Amino acid sequence: MNITVADAAQMQNSTARSRANSDSASLGNFFGVETLLPSAITPGSLVDLGSDSSNTGNGSINRSESINLTLAALVALVLPNGNFVIDGRQPVRLNNELRDLKVTGIVRAEDITQAYTVNLAQIAEARISPTS
C-alpha cells in the first residue's frame, strides 16, 4: 500500500518569575568593638542586605513530519462482501527516530491496482500507529 502522511505541531510557552529579599541585622554588642567605632556609625544598622532576582524564559517548538512510503501488508481476513481486512508493519526512521508503524484497515478488491498497491485514501477505517 502507498502511504503519504503529513503532520505538523506547534507549541509556545513563556514563563516569568521575580523575587525580592531583604535582611537586616544589628550588632549592638560585638565583643566591645562597637565602642571603638566612630560616633557616626550606628551599631544597630551595621548590616543591611537586599537582593532582587528576575527570570524570563520563552520557548517554542515547530515540528513537522512527512511520511511517504510503500508498505507491505497481508490480507488478515476476507469479509463476506469480498472486502479485505489488511494488516502490515514496517520500521521507519523519521526525524532520527526509529518507529515501527502498524497499518490496519479494510480494502475493496477494485481499489487494488495492477501493481498490487492501494493508496491510503482508499483504505476504510485506516489505522496508522506506532507499535511498541
N, CA, C and O atoms as CSV, one atom per row, in Angstrom:
chain,resi,resn,atom,element,x,y,z
A,1,MET,N,N,0.834,-1.158,0.000
A,1,MET,CA,C,0.000,0.000,0.000
A,1,MET,C,C,0.885,1.228,0.000
A,1,MET,O,O,1.992,1.209,0.538
A,2,ASN,N,N,0.394,2.294,-0.604
A,2,ASN,CA,C,1.122,3.553,-0.659
A,2,ASN,C,C,0.600,4.470,0.443
A,2,ASN,O,O,-0.600,4.729,0.539
A,3,ILE,N,N,1.516,4.953,1.266
A,3,ILE,CA,C,1.131,5.793,2.395
A,3,ILE,C,C,1.814,7.143,2.260
A,3,ILE,O,O,3.031,7.220,2.097
A,4,THR,N,N,1.032,8.193,2.329
A,4,THR,CA,C,1.557,9.559,2.371
A,4,THR,C,C,0.828,10.282,3.494
A,4,THR,O,O,-0.387,10.473,3.445
A,5,VAL,N,N,1.595,10.682,4.510
A,5,VAL,CA,C,1.030,11.359,5.671
A,5,VAL,C,C,1.893,12.573,5.970
A,5,VAL,O,O,3.119,12.469,6.007
A,6,ALA,N,N,1.271,13.713,6.180
A,6,ALA,CA,C,1.979,14.920,6.601
A,6,ALA,C,C,1.376,15.377,7.922
A,6,ALA,O,O,0.155,15.442,8.069
A,7,ASP,N,N,2.232,15.691,8.872
A,7,ASP,CA,C,1.778,16.087,10.195
A,7,ASP,C,C,2.621,17.259,10.666
A,7,ASP,O,O,3.809,17.333,10.352
A,8,ALA,N,N,2.030,18.168,11.408
A,8,ALA,CA,C,2.762,19.319,11.930
A,8,ALA,C,C,2.244,19.641,13.327
A,8,ALA,O,O,1.072,19.424,13.634
A,9,ALA,N,N,3.131,20.159,14.164
A,9,ALA,CA,C,2.758,20.557,15.519
A,9,ALA,C,C,3.527,21.810,15.893
A,9,ALA,O,O,4.699,21.961,15.550
A,10,GLN,N,N,2.854,22.705,16.601
A,10,GLN,CA,C,3.487,23.920,17.086
A,10,GLN,C,C,3.080,24.139,18.530
A,10,GLN,O,O,1.916,23.962,18.889
A,11,MET,N,N,4.038,24.524,19.353
A,11,MET,CA,C,3.766,24.838,20.746
A,11,MET,C,C,4.587,26.057,21.134
A,11,MET,O,O,5.708,26.233,20.656
A,12,GLN,N,N,4.035,26.893,21.997
A,12,GLN,CA,C,4.763,28.038,22.511
A,12,GLN,C,C,4.511,28.134,24.002
A,12,GLN,O,O,3.426,27.813,24.486
A,13,ASN,N,N,5.532,28.581,24.725
A,13,ASN,CA,C,5.431,28.672,26.163
A,13,ASN,C,C,6.276,29.836,26.640
A,13,ASN,O,O,7.333,30.115,26.073
A,14,SER,N,N,5.819,30.514,27.675
A,14,SER,CA,C,6.630,31.574,28.271
A,14,SER,C,C,6.419,31.550,29.777
A,14,SER,O,O,5.335,31.220,30.258
A,15,THR,N,N,7.465,31.902,30.517
A,15,THR,CA,C,7.396,31.951,31.967
A,15,THR,C,C,8.069,33.226,32.453
A,15,THR,O,O,8.965,33.762,31.801
A,16,ALA,N,N,7.629,33.688,33.583
A,16,ALA,CA,C,8.255,34.856,34.210
A,16,ALA,C,C,8.224,34.647,35.722
A,16,ALA,O,O,7.241,34.147,36.269
A,17,ARG,N,N,9.314,35.037,36.390
A,17,ARG,CA,C,9.408,34.897,37.832
A,17,ARG,C,C,10.245,36.046,38.361
A,17,ARG,O,O,11.262,36.407,37.767
A,18,SER,N,N,9.821,36.616,39.470
A,18,SER,CA,C,10.627,37.642,40.122
A,18,SER,C,C,10.531,37.450,41.623
A,18,SER,O,O,9.549,36.919,42.142
A,19,ARG,N,N,11.577,37.896,42.309
A,19,ARG,CA,C,11.640,37.706,43.746
A,19,ARG,C,C,12.477,38.816,44.357
A,19,ARG,O,O,13.496,39.207,43.788
A,20,ALA,N,N,12.061,39.327,45.506
A,20,ALA,CA,C,12.820,40.361,46.218
A,20,ALA,C,C,13.029,39.902,47.655
A,20,ALA,O,O,12.097,39.415,48.294
A,21,ASN,N,N,14.236,40.055,48.161
A,21,ASN,CA,C,14.584,39.676,49.523
A,21,ASN,C,C,15.251,40.859,50.209
A,21,ASN,O,O,15.941,41.651,49.568
A,22,SER,N,N,15.041,40.970,51.506
A,22,SER,CA,C,15.795,41.954,52.285
A,22,SER,C,C,16.036,41.392,53.673
A,22,SER,O,O,15.160,40.751,54.254
A,23,ASP,N,N,17.216,41.632,54.196
A,23,ASP,CA,C,17.609,41.180,55.529
A,23,ASP,C,C,18.362,42.315,56.201
A,23,ASP,O,O,19.130,43.037,55.565
A,24,SER,N,N,18.135,42.455,57.461
A,24,SER,CA,C,18.924,43.422,58.223
A,24,SER,C,C,19.231,42.813,59.583
A,24,SER,O,O,18.447,42.033,60.123
A,25,ALA,N,N,20.381,43.183,60.125
A,25,ALA,CA,C,20.804,42.675,61.431
A,25,ALA,C,C,21.524,43.789,62.168
A,25,ALA,O,O,22.109,44.681,61.553
A,26,SER,N,N,21.476,43.729,63.460
A,26,SER,CA,C,22.186,44.736,64.257
A,26,SER,C,C,23.276,44.064,65.080
A,26,SER,O,O,23.173,42.893,65.444
A,27,LEU,N,N,24.320,44.831,65.363
A,27,LEU,CA,C,25.406,44.360,66.206
A,27,LEU,C,C,25.518,45.304,67.402
A,27,LEU,O,O,26.482,46.061,67.522
A,28,GLY,N,N,24.533,45.249,68.270
A,28,GLY,CA,C,24.516,46.140,69.427
A,28,GLY,C,C,25.725,45.939,70.326
A,28,GLY,O,O,26.325,46.910,70.787
A,29,ASN,N,N,26.073,44.732,70.568
A,29,ASN,CA,C,27.260,44.393,71.379
A,29,ASN,C,C,28.049,43.328,70.622
A,29,ASN,O,O,27.601,42.191,70.469
A,30,PHE,N,N,29.210,43.713,70.160
A,30,PHE,CA,C,30.036,42.762,69.423
A,30,PHE,C,C,31.436,42.789,70.038
A,30,PHE,O,O,32.353,43.404,69.495
A,31,PHE,N,N,31.584,42.119,71.167
A,31,PHE,CA,C,32.850,41.997,71.884
A,31,PHE,C,C,33.472,43.360,72.203
A,31,PHE,O,O,34.693,43.484,72.299
A,32,GLY,N,N,32.646,44.351,72.360
A,32,GLY,CA,C,33.140,45.675,72.698
A,32,GLY,C,C,33.674,46.467,71.525
A,32,GLY,O,O,34.139,47.592,71.708
A,33,VAL,N,N,33.621,45.913,70.326
A,33,VAL,CA,C,34.129,46.611,69.143
A,33,VAL,C,C,33.285,47.847,68.858
A,33,VAL,O,O,33.781,48.826,68.300
A,34,GLU,N,N,31.990,47.805,69.247
A,34,GLU,CA,C,31.100,48.929,68.947
A,34,GLU,C,C,31.575,50.208,69.648
A,34,GLU,O,O,31.247,51.310,69.208
A,35,THR,N,N,32.329,50.072,70.709
A,35,THR,CA,C,32.831,51.266,71.395
A,35,THR,C,C,33.994,51.894,70.655
A,35,THR,O,O,34.309,53.063,70.879
A,36,LEU,N,N,34.640,51.138,69.777
A,36,LEU,CA,C,35.764,51.663,69.016
A,36,LEU,C,C,35.331,52.315,67.707
A,36,LEU,O,O,36.137,52.963,67.040
A,37,LEU,N,N,34.075,52.148,67.339
A,37,LEU,CA,C,33.584,52.694,66.072
A,37,LEU,C,C,33.379,54.197,66.201
A,37,LEU,O,O,33.077,54.699,67.283
A,38,PRO,N,N,33.542,54.905,65.104
A,38,PRO,CA,C,33.254,56.342,65.150
A,38,PRO,C,C,31.791,56.583,65.505
A,38,PRO,O,O,30.944,55.717,65.287
A,39,SER,N,N,31.500,57.746,66.048
A,39,SER,CA,C,30.136,58.040,66.510
A,39,SER,C,C,29.129,58.141,65.370
A,39,SER,O,O,27.926,58.043,65.612
A,40,ALA,N,N,29.584,58.332,64.144
A,40,ALA,CA,C,28.673,58.424,63.002
A,40,ALA,C,C,28.090,57.065,62.639
A,40,ALA,O,O,27.095,57.009,61.915
A,41,ILE,N,N,28.667,55.977,63.111
A,41,ILE,CA,C,28.191,54.622,62.793
A,41,ILE,C,C,27.269,54.154,63.907
A,41,ILE,O,O,27.636,54.168,65.082
A,42,THR,N,N,26.084,53.745,63.527
A,42,THR,CA,C,25.107,53.222,64.473
A,42,THR,C,C,25.225,51.704,64.513
A,42,THR,O,O,25.010,51.058,63.487
A,43,PRO,N,N,25.555,51.114,65.644
A,43,PRO,CA,C,25.719,49.658,65.701
A,43,PRO,C,C,24.444,48.898,65.352
A,43,PRO,O,O,24.524,47.755,64.903
A,44,GLY,N,N,23.287,49.491,65.542
A,44,GLY,CA,C,22.030,48.819,65.230
A,44,GLY,C,C,21.755,48.683,63.749
A,44,GLY,O,O,20.843,47.958,63.349
A,45,SER,N,N,22.534,49.374,62.928
A,45,SER,CA,C,22.293,49.274,61.480
A,45,SER,C,C,23.591,49.005,60.718
A,45,SER,O,O,23.812,49.553,59.638
A,46,LEU,N,N,24.435,48.166,61.286
A,46,LEU,CA,C,25.704,47.847,60.628
A,46,LEU,C,C,25.524,46.932,59.417
A,46,LEU,O,O,26.268,47.039,58.442
A,47,VAL,N,N,24.543,46.036,59.475
A,47,VAL,CA,C,24.357,45.072,58.386
A,47,VAL,C,C,22.962,45.269,57.797
A,47,VAL,O,O,21.966,45.144,58.510
A,48,ASP,N,N,22.886,45.572,56.517
A,48,ASP,CA,C,21.610,45.718,55.821
A,48,ASP,C,C,21.792,45.123,54.429
A,48,ASP,O,O,22.521,45.683,53.610
A,49,LEU,N,N,21.158,44.028,54.160
A,49,LEU,CA,C,21.334,43.299,52.903
A,49,LEU,C,C,20.026,43.275,52.124
A,49,LEU,O,O,18.943,43.275,52.710
A,50,GLY,N,N,20.133,43.255,50.824
A,50,GLY,CA,C,18.962,43.126,49.956
A,50,GLY,C,C,19.354,42.485,48.644
A,50,GLY,O,O,20.494,42.612,48.198
A,51,SER,N,N,18.412,41.796,48.027
A,51,SER,CA,C,18.681,41.189,46.718
A,51,SER,C,C,17.391,41.138,45.910
A,51,SER,O,O,16.300,40.993,46.463
A,52,ASP,N,N,17.528,41.254,44.637
A,52,ASP,CA,C,16.418,41.119,43.698
A,52,ASP,C,C,16.844,40.150,42.601
A,52,ASP,O,O,17.992,40.168,42.157
A,53,SER,N,N,15.930,39.320,42.178
A,53,SER,CA,C,16.220,38.440,41.044
A,53,SER,C,C,14.993,38.372,40.148
A,53,SER,O,O,13.857,38.492,40.607
A,54,SER,N,N,15.246,38.182,38.886
A,54,SER,CA,C,14.166,38.117,37.913
A,54,SER,C,C,14.590,37.178,36.795
A,54,SER,O,O,15.715,37.257,36.300
A,55,ASN,N,N,13.699,36.301,36.404
A,55,ASN,CA,C,13.962,35.363,35.312
A,55,ASN,C,C,12.804,35.396,34.324
A,55,ASN,O,O,11.639,35.452,34.717
A,56,THR,N,N,13.132,35.361,33.060
A,56,THR,CA,C,12.133,35.295,31.998
A,56,THR,C,C,12.585,34.256,30.990
A,56,THR,O,O,13.756,34.214,30.612
A,57,GLY,N,N,11.670,33.429,30.561
A,57,GLY,CA,C,12.016,32.417,29.570
A,57,GLY,C,C,10.931,32.283,28.525
A,57,GLY,O,O,9.741,32.394,28.823
A,58,ASN,N,N,11.351,32.044,27.305
A,58,ASN,CA,C,10.431,31.803,26.200
A,58,ASN,C,C,10.917,30.586,25.429
A,58,ASN,O,O,12.122,30.371,25.294
A,59,GLY,N,N,10.008,29.812,24.938
A,59,GLY,CA,C,10.374,28.653,24.140
A,59,GLY,C,C,9.299,28.347,23.124
A,59,GLY,O,O,8.129,28.687,23.306
A,60,SER,N,N,9.708,27.706,22.062
A,60,SER,CA,C,8.734,27.294,21.052
A,60,SER,C,C,9.232,26.034,20.366
A,60,SER,O,O,10.434,25.784,20.267
A,61,ILE,N,N,8.286,25.260,19.903
A,61,ILE,CA,C,8.569,24.033,19.150
A,61,ILE,C,C,7.801,24.118,17.851
A,61,ILE,O,O,6.601,24.395,17.842
A,62,ASN,N,N,8.486,23.883,16.772
A,62,ASN,CA,C,7.860,23.835,15.454
A,62,ASN,C,C,8.362,22.565,14.784
A,62,ASN,O,O,9.497,22.513,14.309
A,63,ARG,N,N,7.524,21.554,14.749
A,63,ARG,CA,C,7.948,20.254,14.251
A,63,ARG,C,C,7.006,19.803,13.146
A,63,ARG,O,O,5.786,19.920,13.260
A,64,SER,N,N,7.584,19.298,12.094
A,64,SER,CA,C,6.755,18.746,11.024
A,64,SER,C,C,7.322,17.401,10.599
A,64,SER,O,O,8.532,17.175,10.632
A,65,GLU,N,N,6.436,16.533,10.207
A,65,GLU,CA,C,6.816,15.197,9.778
A,65,GLU,C,C,6.107,14.881,8.472
A,65,GLU,O,O,4.967,15.288,8.246
A,66,SER,N,N,6.782,14.174,7.651
A,66,SER,CA,C,6.189,13.740,6.393
A,66,SER,C,C,6.613,12.301,6.134
A,66,SER,O,O,7.800,11.975,6.145
A,67,ILE,N,N,5.644,11.466,5.908
A,67,ILE,CA,C,5.913,10.055,5.613
A,67,ILE,C,C,5.405,9.766,4.214
A,67,ILE,O,O,4.253,10.049,3.888
A,68,ASN,N,N,6.256,9.211,3.407
A,68,ASN,CA,C,5.887,8.806,2.057
A,68,ASN,C,C,6.556,7.462,1.813
A,68,ASN,O,O,7.756,7.410,1.544
A,69,LEU,N,N,5.800,6.377,1.902
A,69,LEU,CA,C,6.404,5.059,1.771
A,69,LEU,C,C,5.422,4.066,1.184
A,69,LEU,O,O,4.211,4.287,1.166
A,70,THR,N,N,5.970,2.984,0.712
A,70,THR,CA,C,5.179,1.846,0.266
A,70,THR,C,C,5.393,0.756,1.292
A,70,THR,O,O,6.527,0.363,1.567
A,71,LEU,N,N,4.298,0.265,1.861
A,71,LEU,CA,C,4.363,-0.693,2.953
A,71,LEU,C,C,3.647,-1.972,2.535
A,71,LEU,O,O,2.556,-1.930,1.967
A,72,ALA,N,N,4.270,-3.098,2.819
A,72,ALA,CA,C,3.649,-4.382,2.502
A,72,ALA,C,C,2.673,-4.759,3.612
A,72,ALA,O,O,2.965,-4.601,4.797
A,73,ALA,N,N,1.523,-5.255,3.209
A,73,ALA,CA,C,0.517,-5.693,4.176
A,73,ALA,C,C,-0.043,-7.038,3.730
A,73,ALA,O,O,-0.030,-7.383,2.548
A,74,LEU,N,N,-0.521,-7.764,4.689
A,74,LEU,CA,C,-1.128,-9.073,4.414
A,74,LEU,C,C,-2.635,-8.980,4.568
A,74,LEU,O,O,-3.146,-8.169,5.340
A,75,VAL,N,N,-3.336,-9.819,3.826
A,75,VAL,CA,C,-4.781,-9.927,3.992
A,75,VAL,C,C,-5.011,-10.809,5.213
A,75,VAL,O,O,-4.702,-12.001,5.194
A,76,ALA,N,N,-5.552,-10.221,6.270
A,76,ALA,CA,C,-5.781,-10.952,7.505
A,76,ALA,C,C,-7.123,-11.672,7.493
A,76,ALA,O,O,-7.297,-12.694,8.156
A,77,LEU,N,N,-8.091,-11.115,6.716
A,77,LEU,CA,C,-9.425,-11.695,6.696
A,77,LEU,C,C,-10.146,-11.248,5.437
A,77,LEU,O,O,-10.010,-10.099,5.016
A,78,VAL,N,N,-10.909,-12.144,4.835
A,78,VAL,CA,C,-11.770,-11.786,3.716
A,78,VAL,C,C,-13.191,-11.716,4.262
A,78,VAL,O,O,-13.730,-12.700,4.769
A,79,LEU,N,N,-13.781,-10.539,4.146
A,79,LEU,CA,C,-15.131,-10.331,4.672
A,79,LEU,C,C,-16.172,-10.944,3.732
A,79,LEU,O,O,-15.875,-11.173,2.560
A,80,PRO,N,N,-17.380,-11.212,4.221
A,80,PRO,CA,C,-18.424,-11.819,3.381
A,80,PRO,C,C,-18.749,-11.012,2.123
A,80,PRO,O,O,-19.173,-11.583,1.119
A,81,ASN,N,N,-18.554,-9.676,2.168
A,81,ASN,CA,C,-18.834,-8.860,0.987
A,81,ASN,C,C,-17.659,-8.805,0.005
A,81,ASN,O,O,-17.737,-8.094,-0.997
A,82,GLY,N,N,-16.580,-9.536,0.268
A,82,GLY,CA,C,-15.435,-9.585,-0.624
A,82,GLY,C,C,-14.343,-8.581,-0.296
A,82,GLY,O,O,-13.279,-8.611,-0.915
A,83,ASN,N,N,-14.576,-7.699,0.657
A,83,ASN,CA,C,-13.536,-6.751,1.076
A,83,ASN,C,C,-12.483,-7.458,1.909
A,83,ASN,O,O,-12.735,-8.507,2.502
A,84,PHE,N,N,-11.292,-6.861,1.942
A,84,PHE,CA,C,-10.162,-7.459,2.655
A,84,PHE,C,C,-9.819,-6.637,3.902
A,84,PHE,O,O,-9.755,-5.409,3.852
A,85,VAL,N,N,-9.605,-7.321,4.997
A,85,VAL,CA,C,-9.043,-6.686,6.188
A,85,VAL,C,C,-7.540,-6.887,6.089
A,85,VAL,O,O,-7.056,-8.018,6.027
A,86,ILE,N,N,-6.802,-5.773,6.074
A,86,ILE,CA,C,-5.354,-5.871,5.898
A,86,ILE,C,C,-4.624,-5.508,7.182
A,86,ILE,O,O,-5.158,-4.807,8.042
A,87,ASP,N,N,-3.392,-5.999,7.296
A,87,ASP,CA,C,-2.555,-5.740,8.468
A,87,ASP,C,C,-1.108,-5.719,8.003
A,87,ASP,O,O,-0.651,-6.655,7.347
A,88,GLY,N,N,-0.392,-4.666,8.334
A,88,GLY,CA,C,1.013,-4.576,7.935
A,88,GLY,C,C,1.830,-3.788,8.944
A,88,GLY,O,O,1.304,-2.946,9.672
A,89,ARG,N,N,3.130,-4.078,8.975
A,89,ARG,CA,C,4.074,-3.367,9.855
A,89,ARG,C,C,5.357,-3.085,9.094
A,89,ARG,O,O,5.764,-3.837,8.208
A,90,GLN,N,N,5.981,-1.972,9.470
A,90,GLN,CA,C,7.275,-1.649,8.859
A,90,GLN,C,C,8.006,-0.647,9.745
A,90,GLN,O,O,7.410,0.326,10.206
A,91,PRO,N,N,9.312,-0.884,9.988
A,91,PRO,CA,C,10.088,0.124,10.717
A,91,PRO,C,C,10.396,1.310,9.806
A,91,PRO,O,O,10.729,1.133,8.634
A,92,VAL,N,N,10.283,2.517,10.354
A,92,VAL,CA,C,10.504,3.746,9.595
A,92,VAL,C,C,11.353,4.679,10.445
A,92,VAL,O,O,11.086,4.857,11.634
A,93,ARG,N,N,12.377,5.276,9.837
A,93,ARG,CA,C,13.185,6.279,10.541
A,93,ARG,C,C,12.644,7.654,10.162
A,93,ARG,O,O,12.610,8.030,8.990
A,94,LEU,N,N,12.223,8.393,11.190
A,94,LEU,CA,C,11.606,9.691,10.985
A,94,LEU,C,C,12.168,10.656,12.017
A,94,LEU,O,O,12.079,10.393,13.217
A,95,ASN,N,N,12.746,11.769,11.573
A,95,ASN,CA,C,13.379,12.749,12.466
A,95,ASN,C,C,14.392,12.078,13.391
A,95,ASN,O,O,14.414,12.334,14.595
A,96,ASN,N,N,15.220,11.225,12.819
A,96,ASN,CA,C,16.263,10.485,13.544
A,96,ASN,C,C,15.707,9.589,14.642
A,96,ASN,O,O,16.425,9.252,15.583
A,97,GLU,N,N,14.459,9.203,14.539
A,97,GLU,CA,C,13.842,8.272,15.472
A,97,GLU,C,C,13.365,7.059,14.682
A,97,GLU,O,O,12.778,7.201,13.610
A,98,LEU,N,N,13.618,5.878,15.209
A,98,LEU,CA,C,13.158,4.658,14.560
A,98,LEU,C,C,11.786,4.313,15.123
A,98,LEU,O,O,11.632,4.106,16.327
A,99,ARG,N,N,10.802,4.254,14.250
A,99,ARG,CA,C,9.432,3.927,14.650
A,99,ARG,C,C,8.976,2.693,13.890
A,99,ARG,O,O,9.310,2.502,12.721
A,100,ASP,N,N,8.223,1.878,14.564
A,100,ASP,CA,C,7.634,0.701,13.935
A,100,ASP,C,C,6.167,1.037,13.678
A,100,ASP,O,O,5.372,1.107,14.615
A,101,LEU,N,N,5.808,1.243,12.414
A,101,LEU,CA,C,4.441,1.629,12.075
A,101,LEU,C,C,3.585,0.387,11.822
A,101,LEU,O,O,4.022,-0.577,11.194
A,102,LYS,N,N,2.378,0.441,12.319
A,102,LYS,CA,C,1.410,-0.624,12.087
A,102,LYS,C,C,0.234,-0.019,11.326
A,102,LYS,O,O,-0.290,1.028,11.706
A,103,VAL,N,N,-0.171,-0.681,10.258
A,103,VAL,CA,C,-1.277,-0.206,9.439
A,103,VAL,C,C,-2.319,-1.314,9.358
A,103,VAL,O,O,-2.003,-2.462,9.045
A,104,THR,N,N,-3.581,-0.944,9.649
A,104,THR,CA,C,-4.696,-1.871,9.502
A,104,THR,C,C,-5.843,-1.132,8.825
A,104,THR,O,O,-5.915,0.096,8.873
A,105,GLY,N,N,-6.725,-1.877,8.205
A,105,GLY,CA,C,-7.886,-1.262,7.568
A,105,GLY,C,C,-8.615,-2.242,6.671
A,105,GLY,O,O,-8.310,-3.434,6.642
A,106,ILE,N,N,-9.580,-1.716,5.943
A,106,ILE,CA,C,-10.408,-2.530,5.040
A,106,ILE,C,C,-10.246,-1.986,3.630
A,106,ILE,O,O,-10.349,-0.781,3.399
A,107,VAL,N,N,-9.989,-2.895,2.686
A,107,VAL,CA,C,-9.739,-2.522,1.291
A,107,VAL,C,C,-10.731,-3.244,0.397
A,107,VAL,O,O,-10.993,-4.434,0.571
A,108,ARG,N,N,-11.285,-2.500,-0.576
A,108,ARG,CA,C,-12.129,-3.135,-1.593
A,108,ARG,C,C,-11.230,-3.741,-2.667
A,108,ARG,O,O,-10.177,-3.186,-2.982
A,109,ALA,N,N,-11.632,-4.848,-3.214
A,109,ALA,CA,C,-10.835,-5.528,-4.245
A,109,ALA,C,C,-10.629,-4.635,-5.461
A,109,ALA,O,O,-9.562,-4.684,-6.074
A,110,GLU,N,N,-11.616,-3.822,-5.830
A,110,GLU,CA,C,-11.482,-2.964,-7.012
A,110,GLU,C,C,-10.523,-1.794,-6.801
A,110,GLU,O,O,-10.125,-1.151,-7.772
A,111,ASP,N,N,-10.141,-1.502,-5.552
A,111,ASP,CA,C,-9.191,-0.417,-5.280
A,111,ASP,C,C,-7.735,-0.866,-5.368
A,111,ASP,O,O,-6.827,-0.039,-5.285
A,112,ILE,N,N,-7.507,-2.152,-5.532
A,112,ILE,CA,C,-6.141,-2.675,-5.648
A,112,ILE,C,C,-5.700,-2.521,-7.097
A,112,ILE,O,O,-6.380,-2.981,-8.013
A,113,THR,N,N,-4.537,-1.859,-7.301
A,113,THR,CA,C,-4.034,-1.612,-8.658
A,113,THR,C,C,-3.402,-2.878,-9.232
A,113,THR,O,O,-3.258,-3.887,-8.541
A,114,GLN,N,N,-3.029,-2.802,-10.510
A,114,GLN,CA,C,-2.359,-3.941,-11.151
A,114,GLN,C,C,-1.002,-4.220,-10.525
A,114,GLN,O,O,-0.486,-5.332,-10.634
A,115,ALA,N,N,-0.414,-3.212,-9.866
A,115,ALA,CA,C,0.864,-3.405,-9.175
A,115,ALA,C,C,0.637,-3.876,-7.736
A,115,ALA,O,O,1.567,-3.906,-6.930
A,116,TYR,N,N,-0.601,-4.239,-7.426
A,116,TYR,CA,C,-0.999,-4.701,-6.092
A,116,TYR,C,C,-0.711,-3.661,-5.010
A,116,TYR,O,O,-0.211,-3.988,-3.933
A,117,THR,N,N,-1.030,-2.427,-5.311
A,117,THR,CA,C,-0.890,-1.362,-4.316
A,117,THR,C,C,-2.247,-0.701,-4.098
A,117,THR,O,O,-3.138,-0.774,-4.944
A,118,VAL,N,N,-2.379,-0.055,-2.942
A,118,VAL,CA,C,-3.582,0.675,-2.575
A,118,VAL,C,C,-3.127,1.981,-1.944
A,118,VAL,O,O,-2.214,1.984,-1.119
A,119,ASN,N,N,-3.746,3.081,-2.319
A,119,ASN,CA,C,-3.441,4.353,-1.676
A,119,ASN,C,C,-4.124,4.425,-0.318
A,119,ASN,O,O,-5.190,3.845,-0.110
A,120,LEU,N,N,-3.501,5.136,0.590
A,120,LEU,CA,C,-4.037,5.260,1.939
A,120,LEU,C,C,-5.468,5.803,1.938
A,120,LEU,O,O,-6.290,5.387,2.755
A,121,ALA,N,N,-5.763,6.712,1.041
A,121,ALA,CA,C,-7.101,7.305,0.979
A,121,ALA,C,C,-8.172,6.270,0.626
A,121,ALA,O,O,-9.357,6.522,0.843
A,122,GLN,N,N,-7.784,5.127,0.094
A,122,GLN,CA,C,-8.748,4.103,-0.311
A,122,GLN,C,C,-8.886,2.990,0.726
A,122,GLN,O,O,-9.526,1.972,0.461
A,123,ILE,N,N,-8.301,3.174,1.882
A,123,ILE,CA,C,-8.400,2.174,2.950
A,123,ILE,C,C,-9.444,2.650,3.961
A,123,ILE,O,O,-9.261,3.671,4.625
A,124,ALA,N,N,-10.524,1.908,4.065
A,124,ALA,CA,C,-11.564,2.268,5.018
A,124,ALA,C,C,-11.093,1.913,6.434
A,124,ALA,O,O,-10.392,0.921,6.635
A,125,GLU,N,N,-11.483,2.729,7.396
A,125,GLU,CA,C,-11.114,2.515,8.801
A,125,GLU,C,C,-9.601,2.346,8.965
A,125,GLU,O,O,-9.135,1.556,9.786
A,126,ALA,N,N,-8.853,3.100,8.171
A,126,ALA,CA,C,-7.388,3.006,8.237
A,126,ALA,C,C,-6.883,3.448,9.597
A,126,ALA,O,O,-7.307,4.471,10.134
A,127,ARG,N,N,-5.990,2.676,10.132
A,127,ARG,CA,C,-5.327,2.997,11.399
A,127,ARG,C,C,-3.833,2.909,11.176
A,127,ARG,O,O,-3.304,1.852,10.830
A,128,ILE,N,N,-3.158,4.029,11.375
A,128,ILE,CA,C,-1.703,4.047,11.283
A,128,ILE,C,C,-1.204,4.456,12.668
A,128,ILE,O,O,-1.514,5.544,13.152
A,129,SER,N,N,-0.447,3.593,13.284
A,129,SER,CA,C,0.004,3.884,14.638
A,129,SER,C,C,1.377,3.285,14.867
A,129,SER,O,O,1.725,2.259,14.283
A,130,PRO,N,N,2.168,3.946,15.736
A,130,PRO,CA,C,3.437,3.339,16.124
A,130,PRO,C,C,3.166,2.187,17.078
A,130,PRO,O,O,2.272,2.268,17.920
A,131,THR,N,N,3.925,1.131,16.947
A,131,THR,CA,C,3.769,-0.007,17.850
A,131,THR,C,C,4.897,0.017,18.854
A,131,THR,O,O,5.934,0.641,18.626
A,132,SER,N,N,4.697,-0.649,19.946
A,132,SER,CA,C,5.738,-0.681,20.978
A,132,SER,C,C,6.305,-2.063,21.122
A,132,SER,O,O,7.194,-2.283,21.944
